[in-house]
């Protein structure tokens, strides 16, 4: 199976899960589109301050990219560690 088939299958599975599992979650938990987030509900100008979606994305992206150089070698160590420790 080549990469295109795998990516296509993954996209289809994710789209189906998004549609049906999302509906089930909305029905089960009762999502309110008008509900305020704690940043808006408890806004005090110091601890709770609303941010734009771009700021939130930038914070999440920097957290992921910042951890990559640390977690990459940690994950690779069990597979390549024995070769590195023996020098072959």
Secondary structure by P-SEA (a helix, b strand, c coil): ccaaaaaaaaaaaaaaaaaaaaaaaaaacccccccccccccccccccbbbbcaaaaaaaaaaaaaaaccaaaaaaacccaaaaaaacc
